[in-house]
Amino acid sequence: MATASTLPGSSPTPGQLALAQAIADGCTRPSSGVSTVPASVYTDPAHWAREQAALFGRLPQVLCPSALIPDNNMAVPHDATGRPLLITRDGDGAIHVLMNVCKHRGTRLVEGQDVQCGKRLTCPYHAWTYATDGRLLALPRPDTFPGLDKAGYSLAELPSCEAGGLIWYAPQGDADFGHAITLGADFDAFAMRDLHLFARRTHDVASNWKLIMDAFLESYHVLRLHAATIAPFFKDGVTSGDQIGPHQRSFVGRAAEMEGVDLTDMTALRRLGTFAYQLFPATVVIMSPDYVNVMALWPQGHDRTLVEDFMLIPEAPQSDKARDHWKRSWALLDGGVFGSEDFRAAALGQQGLSTGVVPELTLGTLEGGIRRLHEICAEQIALAEG
C-alpha cells in the first residue's frame, strides 16, 4: 500500500516553505476584521451572466489533471464549459484543446464523455478522419471535393498549457499562462505530473459556484461541518495563506508539532498539514498526505454548478489491499466530506439566500479568503467591462 513516505516529490518551493515557516513562527497573515458580502452575488442571474462573460469566458482555467490522458494519442470530450471541447494528447505527447466539431458539416466528432485511445479521430457522419493534433488526415471520396486543401480543415484549436500535472485552457486567443507555469513549480513539488488517476466523478450541485469555492477558502467550518469525518485531522490547525496573481494558496498546519521538523522535507510537511490551492476562477487542488484531489467547477446557472472531482494517487494499485485502501479514501472525501457535507452545505445555503432573508453574508476573521475571492472577482469583472 502506498503511503505518504513513498510518495514521489521534491523539496517545497520557496512559497510553500514560507507558508509553513509562518505557522512555525506564529506569524500567519493578519486578519482585516469582520466584513460583509451582498447575497445578490450568489442569487442574481444577471450577476452570474457578468461572471460568465468576464471570468469563465475570458480567463485561463484548469480543465483537468494531466493524469486523465497520460499517454500519447488519447482524447476525452469536455462539455461543461458550454462549448463542445476535445482534450487530446498527440503522438508526440503535446496537449491540445480542440473544438469537438468536424470541419465538414459541424457534427460532434467524438461522442460520450469517456477517454478515447487511438491515433485517429473519425467523424461518425461522413468518416472525415483527424489526427490527435487536429490535422485532417483523410476523407472518403476525395475526388468529390476537387481542390480541397486538407491543411485548411484542421479542427479549431483553443490556447492551452500543461504545467505541473494540470491542463489549462483559455476561451480566447490572447491568453497569458504565466501564472499557470509559476504554479506548475508548486505542483511539481508534489510530483503531480507522475500521479495515477484512481477515480473521477461529476457532481451536479444546486448551488452558485462561489458557495462551493467558499468551503475551500476558510477553515472555520471544518471542526463543525466535518465533525464526523476529517475534523480530527485538523484539530488545532493554524492557517497561513498568500496569492499568486488571482490564485490563492494556503497551508493548514499543526504548529505544536513543527518544532524540530525539517520544513524543507515535503513528506514531513504533508504529515503536518494540508496545502490547498484555489485556482481562479474555480478550481480547487487539495494535497492530502498520500493523494491529491483536483476539483474543477463549471457554473451552469446562478444556482447550479457541475463539480468534476479527480483523485490522484502515487501509482496504480498493485494489490486488492491497496485498491481497498484507495476506495476507502475516495469514499471518505468524494462521497462524504465533499458530496455529503461541503456540497450539501452549499445547496442548503443557496436555498436560504434565495429567500432574501439574509441580504448580506457576514465574514469573520477566519473567512478572509472568501472576502478576497469576491474582491478578485470584482477586479476581474471591472477589467473585462472597462
ZIZIKA-V971741 format. One record per backbone hydrogen bond with DSSP energy under -1.0 kcal/mol. NH is the residue of the N-H (numbers start at 0). CO is the residue of the C=O. If there is no record, write none. Layout:
# ZIZIKA-V971741
nh=NH co=CO
nh=NH co=CO
This chain:
# ZIZIKA-V971741
nh=5 co=2
nh=6 co=3
nh=9 co=188
nh=16 co=12
nh=17 co=13
nh=18 co=14
nh=19 co=15
nh=20 co=16
nh=21 co=17
nh=22 co=18
nh=23 co=19
nh=24 co=20
nh=26 co=21
nh=34 co=362
nh=36 co=360
nh=38 co=358
nh=40 co=37
nh=41 co=38
nh=42 co=38
nh=43 co=39
nh=47 co=43
nh=48 co=44
nh=49 co=45
nh=50 co=46
nh=51 co=47
nh=52 co=48
nh=53 co=49
nh=54 co=50
nh=55 co=50
nh=56 co=51
nh=57 co=54
nh=58 co=54
nh=60 co=168
nh=62 co=166
nh=63 co=166
nh=65 co=164
nh=67 co=64
nh=68 co=65
nh=72 co=88
nh=73 co=88
nh=74 co=115
nh=75 co=86
nh=77 co=84
nh=81 co=78
nh=84 co=77
nh=85 co=97
nh=86 co=75
nh=87 co=95
nh=88 co=73
nh=89 co=93
nh=92 co=89
nh=95 co=87
nh=97 co=85
nh=98 co=155
nh=99 co=83
nh=100 co=98
nh=101 co=106
nh=105 co=101
nh=115 co=74
nh=117 co=72
nh=120 co=129
nh=122 co=127
nh=126 co=122
nh=128 co=137
nh=129 co=120
nh=130 co=134
nh=133 co=130
nh=136 co=128
nh=137 co=128
nh=143 co=140
nh=144 co=141
nh=147 co=144
nh=151 co=148
nh=152 co=149
nh=154 co=133
nh=157 co=96
nh=160 co=167
nh=162 co=165
nh=165 co=162
nh=166 co=63
nh=167 co=160
nh=168 co=60
nh=169 co=158
nh=180 co=176
nh=181 co=177
nh=182 co=178
nh=183 co=179
nh=186 co=182
nh=187 co=183
nh=188 co=184
nh=190 co=187
nh=191 co=186
nh=193 co=190
nh=194 co=191
nh=195 co=312
nh=197 co=310
nh=198 co=310
nh=200 co=308
nh=202 co=306
nh=204 co=304
nh=206 co=204
nh=211 co=207
nh=212 co=208
nh=213 co=209
nh=215 co=212
nh=216 co=213
nh=223 co=220
nh=224 co=220
nh=225 co=221
nh=226 co=223
nh=228 co=225
nh=230 co=225
nh=232 co=229
nh=233 co=230
nh=236 co=233
nh=237 co=252
nh=239 co=250
nh=241 co=248
nh=243 co=246
nh=246 co=243
nh=247 co=277
nh=248 co=241
nh=249 co=275
nh=250 co=239
nh=251 co=273
nh=252 co=237
nh=253 co=271
nh=256 co=253
nh=257 co=254
nh=260 co=257
nh=262 co=260
nh=264 co=261
nh=268 co=264
nh=269 co=265
nh=271 co=267
nh=272 co=268
nh=273 co=251
nh=275 co=249
nh=276 co=284
nh=277 co=247
nh=278 co=282
nh=282 co=278
nh=283 co=294
nh=284 co=276
nh=285 co=292
nh=286 co=274
nh=287 co=290
nh=291 co=311
nh=292 co=285
nh=293 co=309
nh=294 co=283
nh=295 co=307
nh=296 co=281
nh=297 co=305
nh=299 co=303
nh=300 co=303
nh=303 co=300
nh=304 co=204
nh=305 co=297
nh=306 co=202
nh=307 co=295
nh=308 co=200
nh=309 co=293
nh=310 co=198
nh=311 co=291
nh=312 co=195
nh=322 co=318
nh=323 co=319
nh=324 co=320
nh=325 co=321
nh=326 co=322
nh=327 co=323
nh=328 co=324
nh=329 co=325
nh=330 co=326
nh=331 co=327
nh=332 co=328
nh=333 co=329
nh=334 co=329
nh=335 co=330
nh=336 co=331
nh=337 co=332
nh=338 co=333
nh=340 co=335
nh=341 co=336
nh=342 co=337
nh=344 co=340
nh=345 co=341
nh=346 co=342
nh=347 co=343
nh=348 co=344
nh=349 co=345
nh=350 co=346
nh=351 co=347
nh=352 co=348
nh=353 co=349
nh=354 co=351
nh=355 co=352
nh=360 co=36
nh=362 co=34
nh=366 co=363
nh=370 co=366
nh=371 co=367
nh=372 co=368
nh=373 co=369
nh=374 co=370
nh=375 co=371
nh=376 co=372
nh=377 co=373
nh=378 co=374
nh=379 co=375
nh=380 co=376
nh=381 co=377
nh=382 co=378
nh=383 co=379
nh=384 co=380
nh=385 co=381
